[in-house]
């Protein structure tokens, strides 16, 4: 089930999870959604958005439950920035050594825009990924109830 982080406590929790799980120090403009397991009531996924500049922002995704990605979550993850917030571009910054994140992000449809060699942890490259609203396969013609 999708839950928008709207209270200060929920935003704080999203920031804590992003920092603990993927080392993201979210900025003050963080917006987030949670995927909450209906049975356990625990958060399985966190999707965060921050660094809003013009018609763009950075997107962060954490899979806490280590379960397959729910299609409704993927749709909601892109519906918010592109359809609700009216953004045109999403960015992701990934350590090139993080094979699972690189694979996940490219399967979502992000493409590599730039790379800074050796600038990430453990000698990895900082990989700047991007997705444009016009290229997003997840929201084109798809509507779900949240």
HUSUL-V421676 format. One record per backbone hydrogen bond with DSSP energy under -1.0 kcal/mol. CO is the residue of the C=O (numbers start at 1). NH is the residue of the N-H. Records with the same first field share a line. If there is no record, write none. Layout:
BEGIN
CO->NH / NH
END
This chain:
BEGIN
1->36
3->34
7->11
8->12
9->13
10->14
11->15
12->16
13->17
14->18
15->19
16->20
17->21
18->22 / 24
19->23
24->26
27->30
31->49
32->5
33->47
34->3
35->44 / 45
37->41
42->37
44->64 / 65
45->35
46->62
47->33
48->60
49->31
50->58
53->56
55->88 / 89
56->53
57->91
58->50
60->48
62->46
70->74
71->75
72->76
73->77
74->78
75->79
76->80
78->82
79->83 / 84
80->85
81->87
88->133
89->57
90->131
91->59
92->129
94->127
95->98
97->99
98->102
99->103
100->104
101->105
102->106
103->107
104->108
105->110
111->130
114->128
116->119 / 126
121->124
124->120
125->96
126->116
127->94
128->113 / 114
129->92
130->111
131->90
132->135
133->136
139->142
END
